[in-house]
Amino acid sequence: MEHIVIIGNGISGVTAARHIRKMSDKKITLVSAETDYFFSRTALMYVYMGHMKFEHTQPYENWFWKKNRIELKKGYVSKVDHQKSQLIFDSGENLKYDKLIIATGSKPNKFGWPGQDLDGVMGMYHKQDLENLEKYAPTNKVCKRAVIVGGGLIGIELAEMLNSRGIPVTFLVREDSFWNGVLPPGESGMINRHIKNHHIDLRLGMNLKEIIADDNGKVKAAVIQETGEVIDCDVVGLTAGVSPNVNFLKDSGIELGRGIKVNRFLETNIPNIYAIGDCAEQHEAIGNRRPIEAVWYTGRMMGETVAQTICGNKLEYKPGHWFNSAKFLDIEYQTYGWVFGKPKEYEAQFHWIHKDDTKCITVSYHKETREFLGINTFGIRMRHETFDKWLTEKKDVDYVMEHLAEANFDPEFFKHFEKDILNAFQKQQTINA
Amino acid sequence: MAVERNMALTGQPPKSLNTIQKIGVLIGISGLLVLLLAAFNLNLPNKGLWLTMSLSALITGIIIFSKGSYDKKLEGIKNDGVWFKSMSSRGVLAWIAGVALTGFYIVLYFFAELLGLGQGVDGTNTGLVGLFDPLSRLLSGNPASQWFVYGTLYTVAIVGFGIKFLMKYKHNRYEQLRTMSVMFFQTAFAFVIPELMARLNSDTFSLPYNDLKNMWPLNYYAFEQWRVDQFINAQNIGLFFLILAVLMVFVISPWLTYKYGKRWYCSWVCGCGGLAETAGDSFRQLSDKSVKAWKLERWMINTVLVFSVIMTVATISTFLGYDATKYWFTKNVFLISVGVFLTLLFTGILYFKRDQLNNSAVKGAVGFFILTIAFLVLIAFVDLSQIQIQAKYFSFGLNDKSYAADSALRTFYGFGIGSIFSGVIGTGFYPILGNRVWCRMGCPMAGIMGIQQKLFSKFRITTNGGQCISCGNCSTYCEQGIDVRAYAQKGENIVRSSCVGCGICSAVCPRGVLKLENDSLDGRINSNEILLGNDVDLMDFVNNK
């Protein structure tokens, strides 16, 4: 029986395992150094906030794996020996495979800041990070202030977490507006205000200079580069992005860039070795996407695709229309298609914001052809299927704006804003015309 | 698991109360204290005044506490620290509350005299029941009973905690409207109107206490002889209520369930649901989501339903049996028509809905059907009221009376299901087992509407394409123990008989993935093996395989 070994039990690895089991009878082993059982990484924050217990983040009950004959192996892979088709663990153990899927995900970026390895400095990515946070920031008596460095999605989640326990947070964001590399100015500005409304000390355009230790090698303060200000704190969160977790493959003969280089079939340069999820890097970017996409959804899709290939139905990884979502404190965000933070030269954007400052949308369309290119929504839920269809059919922006109500996904009885949005859109069009 | 041990030890975070919350607790507890003093027979002089003070203190306390909890926060989901608080995570407070509530139910159902019922001179009330006399006289003109005390406190709980719920979900209009609806139906239909109706009663005219929205089989005594007689004797208005009761079961309820799912009743109207949604809201995360619990649930709820059908048929058949002249059809005609009706219904479902029933559902259904028909035949040939059951065989000799089989059946149902299950366990165990144990495991009405919802309703919870991130908030906060995530992460719509449509899964979802919808029956159950997001070819491949 063919033995499929998967390194990493995150969403990519587990999705691959589940789909291979659905389609075949192969032997499957899932290797992880982090936890025994699969849990939803995106839900870690809710454990600290007390919304859920850790067990609730596990989508499958513990008997699921045995019943589906997916063997779980806890261990840290230190080397891949592709000549002998085996993995070598740091314990010295070996494991033979016929096909190997690498799904080791990411690790938090560290940019060589002085003091970045002190006690009380952590990312917010692994279960171990959560345990660390619980140790150094259990209450606002133990942790009088926290400093977060880095203005992405994980940063704001960490801010929300600490905020839920009444721990004051200073949030250093390198950019001059939150996540403005991705979000257009109107949206980014609204989120800035929303963060401040939660009494989070948001410092835009600021970088970390160094982290100062106390006598025990624990964090005492953080220093801001621009102002030289010393902020006393007990915890520093480093959330300046992630990079592929591939160090253990350095001398393995597997071709690496920043991540593991794969072709459109998710194959590496070594036969029978595949890479999926955050750690995989496309030779060439697909459409507007980046070569490395550290996004939950794309990880899942790669898992689905590689499972097909491994079970004899060789399939190219062809992600459909881009979509993503997140939540900024109390504001939900969804995106379909492409809306760029800094509009491309062919791109026109229409922005609408509600006067309560918690809802807005941005619609992107082609200046000349008026083809609808994408939408960002904040505080209004939209239907994935509808936008997928409109993008495929290349609807023009006027059609989309007139039919926006069809795409609404808010709960029943919620207020609708499609009329306001359409009016504002038509007004803007006449001004521009 | 290091994380959880740490949390149990430190745990202090958002657990401590702020000043406003403390004031709320103080006022609420003082209201409770008055009730307690009355229960211990302290003679309070001006009962009307003390009762007013006590009940207002209860409601005000809850409102002030809620203000302290939610007022200063921005609109949004308020579940911070739920699993750190003793009360909402099966801690010491939860156990104390559970034991106290259960104790209260036991006293209420079986030892009402301890609450002062009929303990005064000439059988007047003293103690706690006596305290409620002024309010009862105001409404119905009669002295209070232990059920009046219960009904009042029940209503106070729904109104008080209903207001708390409204503050907690101020950003969510579905939750707001639904809660106002249960508050209204409890206060008006279940509490005030029946009491006022009792004023119509005289020596020559008498209507049974009637909560119009409480229908069979949840109202398991709806068709007992004394009630039917009372209705018929109350001429037009009684007959109207009787016909309405039948229409509710066979026409109104199925039609509304077809249009909106069983939520129209379970989370918008029903009193049991009303208490669960308001006072029980803090405990919704405690329901068991394991597959094991799901299996148990399916057996329990359907068994109760079958038992309730058999019990009701037996009851009606006995009074048709010895009073054949009074009604236009006889016992055997009745039994045969029930048999024919059930057979047609059963075979119809098995034939037309065969694609939606899995193997175990069919097996279970056939078993229950045979059992029911066997009972109908038994009842046809045997006069249950003639069979005497010796209680001493079941009571270790403590009770040496004998009972007629039909009344024994009724008593057992009323006692076992009506009191113990729906009251003592269903509500008393809120802080331990979650707030919908009864609705999920025992309510025969939920059983019937569940079958209708699963097979014939336009209601479903839609999953938004591929946007689910498997975080598990939806499953955690499902009071009915449905593993919502299991469906959402497959991109599958959720069509489950037990879903009461409370809408909380949709509210707590951080990605806007779930929506309660009423739409056409086609495409209601969609199971894509591959989620939206991948290229269309791949989806075609898998779906056409």
Interface residues (C-beta under 8 A of the other chain):
Chain A: I11 K22 S40 T42 A43 Y46 V47 M49 G50 H51 M52 K53 F54 H56 T57 Q58 P59 E61 K127 L130 E131 E134 K135 P138 T139 N140 K141 V142 S164 R165 G166 N197 H198 W296 Y297 R300 M301 E304 T305 Q308 N313 L315 K318 P319 G320 H321 F323 S325 A326 K327 L329 D330 E332 Q334 T358 R381 M382 R383 H384 E385 D388 T392 F409 D410 P411 E412 F413 F414 K415
Chain B: M1 A2 V3 E4 N6 M7 T10 Q12 P13 P14 L74 E75 G76 I77 N79 D80 G81 V82 W83 F84 K85 H171 N172 R173 Y174 L177 S290 V291 T462 N464 G465 G466 Q467 I469 S470 C471 G472 N473 S475 T476 R485 A486 Q489 G503 S506 A507 V508 P510 R511 G512 K515 L516 E517 E529 I530 L531 L532 G533 N534 D535 V536 D537 L538 F541
